[in-house]
């Protein structure tokens, strides 16, 4: 049968993609291990399809299969249509429907015949007796998963059951082998749970292993598959496996234990309050409201930020939450605002955060207190005003924080055993297309468990990585060269031989260089004013007859290991500076990239400002400094032999590369020179290109400087020499003249 291209209804495409993500996706509830079983119960289908009422799941699935006639054709002849999307196979909904039919077949008191039960789902009299295409449909799924996995897609492998020794493979064999659990197992489990009311509300997978597995193993009214799953689960628990929630046994019993279908979805967006505290908290404390994406490394969602003084941010908080659809009780940090006390934990140098994932008792923290709430604290606690209505207390150590958290009833870290947040990234530099892959900016991996973490390139020829254990639950990524391209991060746990490993996996994309920003935010003149104490340095003299532009050259071999990270720092500063940097954030980044043995962060900031990379501003409302990237510009030099120009502004690798390509296309040449120290940006000059044409091609502004001075200018040498002689003469004559007016005998008697 020839393939056909069909325009599918939007609901059909949505259901197929939802099923693919739920059952085949490596970030689905089953983890990244091979797919061997499909739970097609009502509750699981409702979770996969995001339905509020589990009873609607079979009807929605049947409609997505486009009726009984289309289903009968696919089961009889297989799948030959051309699916419009590559992120889903196109026929998974039919296979899940067969599993749903097998799972509920023994709920029919009149017959357990597969065809009649499938007809009952559609409400027709068709018996679906022709099912010869079903085995080939499972084989197609296995091949599709292998192809998707090979090209680096976040898709699990499908491992079908092994055929019998005589080679026979009944049409429904794979469907019945893959389907877990059956309706009869769930019905009997429901009866047992009703007999043990103390099991109600079990949310910890380890607690389920201690209290339930042994009972199910000994009860022969359960199917062999159910008893085997309970035995595997118990062995994994005894081996201290930490990813028990991925096992099929927990996925099967959790809805019956909670008394409701697992339709609770993971919250993707989480509000967060950030504080950046300077040396003087009362004068240099800045607050920010933002929404973080919990599924994307807690990346700040664009367009949700609001920053200002503590008073401004806290005053605007209720309206900001309503505007974005957050209820007051959805955030732990926001819920405690009614009591006038907000806890913060340390997230970096000078940076403190408060959100749903704040630790129960962190090692170091602050407390933001509303006016009048200070009376709840001991007299020994000191408060620093950070506005007209708010005070800052702390930082406190672990012991003091434990008492404060207990007194105010702060909830701890929100643990969601159904979420996939057990494998996430810490730190790192986020860019539009992924993560910055520079060696000194690679993120850390937070993996809750006792397994092994790996980061594997998707293609040959990419840089290799090493993951080494760091602090508890953390893995450090290291590499000998920058990472570029797609990588697969996998955390696998195999504590028991012979049992399928439990695994989590996610796809990452790294870029070697920071991409160019389309626009750079300019500071608002109403809120930010130029810092007159910090002025950019003088431009170097341009001389077109000198190939080095008069810039001193420093051998790269002289750079030490710390200075080798300076180029990485420039990429980080550019990547995260499209909307400006607070000074505390920038200082933290400098310390992180250059290390504790690097130069003073303020010296580095001064060099970047003098080089024209950054400019600083002061807030008009409170004493806070923010740094802004300077857009690239061409500074025209004095033309003696041929036109020349110097590149100024924030110029990372991608901008210098674009300049080089454009200059070569226009027939000119470009020269780069190191600065006077390892911690100065590279200076770039252009020779032999008309500056106006180059500026128009790059869409950059042009600037001009006074005429340069040659190193052999006689007027300059004569003028400077004469000035020095005059100053020396005056400096010697004035003291001598004063001394000559004193009587020598008077001077001797006074001594």
MARLUM-221863 format. One record per residue (C-alpha): residue in one letter; x, y negated, z. Coordinates in steps of 0.5 Angstrom, whole numbers, padded with zeros to 4 digits, always signed. Layout:
% MARLUM-221863
aXYZ
...
***
This chain:
% MARLUM-221863
x+0000+0000+0000
x+0003-0007-0002
x+0004-0012+0003
x-0001-0018+0003
x+0000-0025+0006
x-0006-0027+0010
x-0008-0033+0014
x-0009-0031+0021
x-0014-0035+0025
x-0010-0039+0031
x-0013-0035+0036
x-0010-0028+0033
x-0003-0031+0033
x-0004-0034+0040
x-0006-0027+0043
x+0000-0023+0039
x+0005-0028+0041
x+0003-0028+0048
x+0003-0020+0048
x+0010-0021+0045
x+0012-0025+0050
x+0009-0021+0056
x+0011-0014+0054
x+0017-0015+0050
x+0020-0022+0052
x+0027-0021+0056
x+0024-0027+0061
x+0017-0023+0062
x+0015-0020+0068
x+0018-0013+0066
x+0025-0016+0066
x+0030-0015+0060
x+0031-0007+0061
x+0028-0003+0055
x+0021-0002+0055
x+0018+0005+0056
x+0011+0003+0059
x+0006-0001+0058
x+0001-0003+0063
x-0006-0005+0059
x-0010-0005+0065
x-0015-0011+0066
x-0011-0015+0071
x-0005-0014+0067
x-0008-0016+0060
x-0011-0022+0064
x-0004-0025+0066
x-0001-0023+0059
x-0007-0027+0056
x-0007-0033+0061
x-0015-0031+0063
x-0018-0033+0069
x-0023-0027+0069
x-0020-0020+0068
x-0026-0017+0065
x-0026-0022+0059
x-0019-0019+0057
x-0021-0013+0053
x-0026-0017+0049
x-0021-0022+0048
x-0016-0017+0045
x-0021-0013+0041
x-0023-0020+0038
x-0016-0021+0036
x-0015-0014+0033
x-0021-0017+0028
x-0026-0012+0029
x-0027-0005+0028
x-0026-0004+0021
x-0019-0008+0021
x-0017-0003+0027
x-0019+0003+0024
x-0015+0001+0017
x-0009+0000+0022
x-0009+0006+0026
x-0010+0010+0019
x-0005+0007+0015
x-0001+0003+0019
x+0001-0004+0018
x+0003-0007+0011
x+0001-0014+0012
x+0006-0020+0012
x+0006-0023+0019
x+0007-0031+0018
x+0012-0031+0024
x+0018-0028+0026
x+0018-0029+0034
x+0012-0023+0034
x+0011-0017+0030
x+0004-0018+0028
x+0001-0011+0030
x+0003-0011+0037
x-0004-0012+0039
x-0007-0006+0036
x-0002-0002+0040
x-0004-0005+0046
x-0011-0004+0045
x-0009+0003+0044
x-0006+0003+0051
x-0012+0000+0054
x-0016+0005+0051
x-0012+0011+0054
x-0012+0007+0061
x-0019+0007+0061
x-0021+0013+0058
x-0022+0017+0064
x-0027+0012+0067
x-0032+0014+0062
x-0036+0019+0065
x-0039+0022+0059
x-0033+0023+0055
x-0025+0022+0055
x-0025+0022+0048
x-0020+0017+0045
x-0024+0015+0039
x-0031+0014+0043
x-0028+0010+0048
x-0025+0005+0043
x-0031+0005+0039
x-0034+0003+0046
x-0030-0003+0046
x-0032-0006+0040
x-0039-0004+0041
x-0040+0001+0034
x-0041+0008+0033
x-0034+0009+0029
x-0031+0015+0032
x-0024+0012+0030
x-0022+0020+0028
x-0017+0018+0023
x-0010+0016+0027
x-0005+0018+0023
x-0002+0011+0022
x-0001+0010+0030
x+0006+0014+0030
x+0009+0010+0025
x+0006+0004+0028
x+0010+0006+0034
x+0016+0007+0030
x+0016+0000+0027
x+0015-0003+0033
x+0022+0000+0035
x+0025-0002+0029
x+0023-0009+0030
x+0025-0009+0037
x+0032-0007+0035
x+0033-0012+0029
x+0031-0018+0034
x+0035-0015+0039
x+0041-0015+0034
x+0040-0022+0032
x+0040-0025+0039
x+0033-0026+0040
x+0030-0025+0047
x+0027-0019+0046
x+0027-0012+0050
x+0029-0005+0046
x+0023-0001+0046
x+0025+0007+0048
x+0019+0011+0046
x+0018+0018+0049
x+0022+0024+0046
x+0019+0029+0042
x+0017+0036+0044
x+0023+0041+0042
x+0019+0044+0036
x+0018+0037+0033
x+0011+0036+0033
x+0009+0029+0035
x+0001+0029+0036
x-0002+0022+0034
x-0004+0020+0041
x+0002+0023+0044
x+0006+0016+0044
x+0000+0012+0046
x-0001+0017+0052
x+0006+0017+0054
x+0007+0010+0054
x+0001+0008+0058
x+0002+0007+0065
x-0002+0006+0070
x-0009+0010+0068
x-0015+0008+0070
x-0016+0014+0075
x-0009+0012+0078
x-0012+0005+0080
x-0018+0007+0082
x-0015+0012+0087
x-0010+0007+0089
x-0016+0002+0091
x-0019+0007+0095
x-0013+0008+0099
x-0012+0001+0100
x-0019+0000+0103
x-0017+0005+0108
x-0011+0001+0110
x-0013-0006+0111
x-0006-0007+0114
x-0003-0007+0107
x-0008-0013+0105
x-0003-0019+0103
x+0003-0015+0102
x+0008-0020+0098
x+0015-0017+0099
x+0016-0011+0094
x+0021-0008+0100
x+0015-0008+0105
x+0011-0004+0099
x+0017+0001+0099
x+0017+0002+0106
x+0009+0003+0107
x+0006+0006+0101
x+0011+0010+0097
x+0011+0016+0101
x+0004+0016+0101
x+0003+0016+0094
x+0008+0021+0093
x+0005+0026+0097
x-0002+0025+0094
x-0003+0030+0088
x-0009+0026+0086
x-0005+0021+0083
x-0002+0023+0076
x+0005+0026+0075
x+0007+0019+0072
x+0005+0015+0078
x+0008+0020+0083
x+0015+0019+0079
x+0014+0012+0079
x+0013+0012+0087
x+0019+0016+0088
x+0024+0012+0083
x+0022+0006+0087
x+0023+0009+0094
x+0030+0011+0091
x+0032+0004+0089
x+0029+0001+0095
x+0034+0006+0099
x+0040+0004+0095
x+0038-0004+0097
x+0036-0006+0090
x+0034-0013+0090
x+0030-0013+0083
x+0025-0009+0085
x+0019-0013+0083
x+0021-0011+0076
x+0020-0004+0077
x+0013-0001+0074
x+0011+0001+0080
x+0011-0006+0084
x+0007-0009+0077
x+0002-0003+0078
x+0000-0004+0085
x+0001-0011+0087
x-0006-0013+0084
x-0009-0008+0089
x-0005-0010+0095
x-0007-0018+0094
x-0014-0016+0093
x-0014-0020+0086
x-0012-0020+0079
x-0005-0023+0078
x-0007-0029+0074
x-0003-0034+0078
x+0002-0037+0073
x+0009-0040+0075
x+0009-0047+0076
x+0013-0050+0070
x+0013-0057+0072
x+0015-0059+0079
x+0016-0066+0082
x+0022-0068+0085
x+0025-0074+0089
x+0032-0076+0089
x+0036-0081+0093
x+0043-0084+0091
x+0046-0087+0097
x+0052-0091+0097
x+0057-0093+0102
x+0052-0098+0105
x+0046-0094+0105
x+0042-0101+0107
x+0045-0104+0101
x+0046-0099+0096
x+0041-0093+0096
x+0037-0092+0090
x+0031-0087+0089
x+0028-0084+0083
x+0022-0080+0082
x+0022-0075+0076
x+0019-0068+0074
x+0023-0062+0073
x+0022-0056+0068
x+0023-0050+0073
x+0024-0045+0067
x+0029-0049+0064
x+0035-0050+0069
x+0030-0055+0072
x+0032-0060+0067
x+0029-0067+0068
x+0023-0068+0063
x+0024-0074+0059
x+0019-0079+0060
x+0017-0078+0067
x+0023-0082+0071
x+0021-0088+0075
x+0027-0091+0079
x+0028-0097+0083
x+0029-0098+0091
x+0026-0094+0096
x+0020-0098+0098
x+0018-0099+0090
x+0019-0092+0089
x+0015-0089+0095
x+0010-0095+0094
x+0008-0092+0087
x+0009-0085+0089
x+0001-0083+0089
x-0001-0087+0083
x+0005-0083+0079
x+0003-0077+0082
x-0004-0078+0080
x-0002-0080+0073
x+0002-0074+0072
x-0004-0069+0074
x+0000-0067+0081
x-0005-0066+0087
x-0002-0068+0093
x-0001-0061+0096
x+0002-0058+0090
x+0009-0061+0093
x+0012-0060+0099
x+0016-0066+0099
x+0010-0070+0098
x+0005-0066+0103
x+0009-0069+0108
x+0009-0076+0106
x+0002-0077+0111
x+0007-0076+0117
x+0012-0081+0114
x+0018-0076+0114
x+0021-0073+0108
x+0027-0068+0108
x+0032-0068+0103
x+0038-0063+0102
x+0045-0065+0099
x+0045-0064+0091
x+0052-0067+0090
x+0056-0073+0092
x+0052-0078+0095
x+0046-0075+0091
x+0040-0072+0096
x+0034-0069+0093
x+0027-0067+0096
x+0022-0062+0092
x+0019-0055+0093
x+0026-0051+0093
x+0029-0055+0099
x+0032-0050+0103
x+0029-0048+0110
x+0035-0050+0114
x+0040-0053+0109
x+0047-0054+0112
x+0047-0061+0111
x+0041-0066+0110
x+0038-0073+0111
x+0031-0075+0113
x+0027-0081+0110
x+0023-0084+0116
x+0017-0089+0115
x+0017-0095+0120
x+0013-0093+0126
x+0015-0085+0125
x+0022-0086+0129
x+0019-0085+0135
x+0018-0077+0134
x+0026-0077+0134
x+0031-0077+0140
x+0034-0083+0142
x+0041-0081+0140
x+0039-0081+0132
x+0041-0087+0129
x+0037-0090+0123
x+0039-0094+0117
x+0034-0099+0114
x+0034-0097+0106
x+0028-0102+0105
x+0022-0106+0109
x+0019-0100+0111
x+0023-0094+0110
x+0029-0092+0114
x+0034-0086+0113
x+0037-0082+0119
x+0043-0077+0118
x+0046-0073+0115
x+0045-0068+0120
x+0048-0061+0121
x+0045-0054+0120
x+0043-0054+0128
x+0040-0061+0128
x+0036-0060+0122
x+0033-0053+0124
x+0030-0057+0130
x+0028-0062+0126
x+0025-0057+0121
x+0021-0053+0126
x+0019-0060+0130
x+0015-0063+0124
x+0013-0056+0121
x+0017-0057+0114
x+0016-0051+0110
x+0022-0047+0107
x+0024-0045+0100
x+0018-0043+0096
x+0019-0036+0094
x+0015-0033+0088
x+0016-0026+0087
x+0013-0026+0080
x+0017-0032+0077
x+0023-0031+0073
x+0027-0036+0077
x+0032-0031+0080
x+0037-0032+0074
x+0038-0039+0073
x+0044-0044+0072
x+0047-0049+0077
x+0050-0055+0075
x+0053-0056+0068
x+0051-0061+0063
x+0045-0061+0059
x+0044-0064+0052
x+0039-0064+0047
x+0041-0058+0043
x+0043-0054+0050
x+0049-0054+0054
x+0056-0057+0054
x+0061-0052+0053
x+0067-0055+0055
x+0071-0051+0060
x+0071-0056+0066
x+0064-0057+0065
x+0061-0050+0065
x+0055-0048+0069
x+0055-0043+0075
x+0050-0038+0075
x+0045-0036+0081
x+0043-0029+0081
x+0039-0026+0087
x+0042-0019+0087
x+0047-0014+0088
x+0048-0013+0080
x+0053-0015+0075
x+0052-0022+0071
x+0055-0022+0064
x+0055-0028+0059
x+0056-0025+0052
x+0057-0028+0045
x+0052-0027+0040
x+0056-0027+0034
x+0064-0024+0033
x+0069-0030+0033
x+0066-0034+0039
x+0070-0035+0045
x+0070-0030+0050
x+0068-0031+0058
x+0069-0029+0064
x+0064-0029+0070
x+0067-0028+0077
x+0063-0028+0084
x+0063-0035+0088
x+0059-0036+0094
x+0053-0032+0096
x+0049-0031+0090
x+0053-0035+0085
x+0057-0033+0079
x+0063-0038+0076
x+0063-0038+0069
x+0070-0039+0066
x+0073-0039+0059
x+0080-0041+0055
x+0077-0045+0050
x+0070-0049+0049
x+0064-0045+0048
x+0060-0046+0042
x+0054-0042+0039
x+0049-0037+0042
x+0050-0033+0048
x+0046-0028+0052
x+0046-0028+0060
x+0045-0022+0063
x+0044-0020+0070
x+0044-0012+0071
x+0043-0008+0077
x+0044+0000+0077
x+0044+0002+0084
x+0042+0009+0083
x+0044+0014+0077
x+0039+0017+0073
x+0034+0011+0074
x+0033+0006+0068
x+0037-0001+0070
x+0033-0007+0073
x+0036-0013+0069
x+0034-0020+0068
x+0036-0024+0061
x+0036-0031+0058
x+0039-0034+0052
x+0043-0040+0052
x+0046-0044+0047
x+0053-0048+0048
x+0055-0054+0044
x+0063-0056+0044
x+0062-0063+0043
x+0056-0068+0046
x+0052-0070+0040
x+0051-0077+0038
x+0045-0081+0041
x+0040-0084+0037
x+0039-0090+0041
x+0043-0092+0048
x+0038-0095+0053
x+0040-0103+0054
x+0039-0105+0061
x+0033-0109+0063
x+0035-0117+0064
x+0030-0117+0069
x+0033-0112+0074
x+0040-0111+0072
x+0045-0117+0071
x+0052-0116+0069
x+0058-0115+0074
x+0062-0121+0073
x+0067-0118+0078
x+0069-0113+0073
x+0071-0115+0066
x+0073-0111+0060
x+0080-0111+0058
x+0084-0115+0053
x+0084-0112+0046
x+0091-0110+0043
x+0094-0114+0038
x+0092-0111+0031
x+0098-0111+0026
x+0096-0108+0019
x+0104-0107+0018
x+0105-0102+0024
x+0102-0095+0023
x+0101-0095+0030
x+0097-0101+0031
x+0102-0103+0037
x+0099-0098+0041
x+0104-0094+0045
x+0104-0087+0044
x+0105-0081+0049
x+0106-0074+0048
x+0101-0069+0049
x+0106-0065+0052
x+0107-0070+0058
x+0099-0069+0060
x+0098-0064+0066
x+0093-0060+0067
x+0088-0065+0071
x+0089-0070+0065
x+0087-0064+0060
x+0080-0065+0063
x+0080-0072+0062
x+0077-0071+0055
x+0072-0066+0058
x+0070-0072+0062
x+0069-0077+0056
x+0064-0072+0053
x+0060-0071+0060
x+0060-0079+0061
x+0057-0079+0054
x+0052-0074+0054
x+0049-0076+0060
x+0049-0083+0059
x+0044-0085+0054
x+0040-0088+0060
x+0045-0090+0064
x+0049-0087+0070
x+0048-0089+0077
x+0055-0090+0081
x+0054-0084+0085
x+0052-0080+0080
x+0058-0082+0076
x+0063-0081+0082
x+0060-0074+0083
x+0061-0072+0076
x+0069-0075+0076
x+0070-0071+0082
x+0067-0065+0079
x+0071-0065+0072
x+0078-0068+0074
x+0078-0064+0081
x+0080-0066+0088
x+0087-0067+0086
x+0085-0072+0080
x+0086-0080+0080
x+0081-0084+0084
x+0074-0084+0081
x+0074-0092+0082
x+0080-0092+0078
x+0078-0088+0072
x+0071-0092+0072
x+0076-0098+0072
x+0080-0095+0066
x+0073-0093+0062
x+0071-0100+0063
x+0077-0104+0061
x+0077-0099+0055
x+0070-0101+0053
x+0067-0095+0054
x+0062-0097+0060
x+0060-0103+0063
x+0057-0104+0070
x+0051-0108+0072
x+0048-0110+0079
x+0041-0109+0081
x+0037-0116+0082
x+0033-0113+0088
x+0038-0109+0092
x+0045-0108+0092
x+0046-0102+0087
x+0051-0101+0081
x+0049-0098+0075
x+0054-0096+0069
x+0052-0096+0061
x+0055-0094+0055
x+0057-0099+0050
x+0055-0097+0043
x+0061-0096+0038
x+0063-0103+0034
x+0068-0105+0030
x+0073-0110+0032
x+0076-0113+0026
x+0084-0115+0026
x+0088-0120+0023
x+0089-0119+0015
x+0096-0119+0013
x+0097-0114+0008
x+0091-0110+0008
x+0084-0110+0012
x+0084-0107+0019
x+0080-0105+0025
x+0079-0102+0032
x+0074-0098+0034
x+0071-0100+0041
x+0065-0097+0045
x+0063-0090+0048
x+0067-0086+0042
x+0066-0079+0044
x+0069-0073+0039
x+0063-0073+0034
x+0063-0081+0033
x+0070-0081+0032
x+0069-0075+0027
x+0064-0079+0023
x+0068-0085+0023
x+0074-0081+0020
x+0069-0078+0015
x+0067-0084+0013
x+0074-0088+0012
x+0076-0082+0008
x+0070-0083+0003
x+0072-0090+0003
x+0079-0089+0001
x+0082-0091+0008
x+0086-0088+0013
x+0085-0087+0020
x+0090-0087+0026
x+0089-0085+0033
x+0094-0086+0039
x+0094-0084+0046
x+0093-0089+0052
x+0098-0092+0056
x+0097-0086+0061
x+0093-0079+0061
x+0087-0082+0064
x+0086-0087+0058
x+0081-0086+0052
x+0084-0085+0045
x+0084-0091+0041
x+0082-0091+0034
x+0084-0096+0028
x+0082-0096+0021
x+0087-0099+0015
x+0085-0100+0008
x+0078-0101+0008
x+0073-0107+0008
x+0070-0108+0015
x+0064-0110+0012
x+0063-0104+0008
x+0065-0099+0013
x+0060-0103+0018
x+0054-0102+0013
x+0056-0095+0012
x+0056-0093+0019
x+0050-0098+0022
x+0055-0101+0027
x+0056-0108+0029
x+0063-0112+0028
x+0066-0116+0032
x+0072-0121+0031
x+0078-0123+0036
x+0083-0129+0035
x+0089-0128+0031
x+0094-0123+0033
x+0101-0125+0035
x+0107-0122+0032
x+0113-0119+0036
x+0118-0123+0032
x+0114-0130+0033
x+0119-0135+0034
x+0114-0140+0037
x+0112-0136+0042
x+0119-0134+0044
x+0121-0141+0045
x+0115-0143+0048
x+0115-0138+0053
x+0122-0139+0055
x+0121-0147+0055
x+0116-0146+0060
x+0120-0141+0065
x+0126-0146+0065
x+0121-0152+0067
x+0118-0147+0072
x+0125-0145+0075
x+0127-0152+0075
x+0121-0155+0079
x+0121-0149+0084
x+0129-0151+0085
x+0128-0158+0085
x+0123-0160+0090
x+0125-0156+0096
x+0132-0159+0095
x+0129-0166+0094
x+0126-0165+0101
x+0132-0163+0104
x+0136-0168+0102
x+0131-0173+0106
x+0133-0170+0113
x+0139-0173+0117
x+0144-0167+0117
x+0146-0169+0125
x+0138-0168+0127
x+0138-0161+0123
x+0144-0159+0127
x+0141-0161+0134
x+0135-0158+0132
x+0138-0151+0131
***
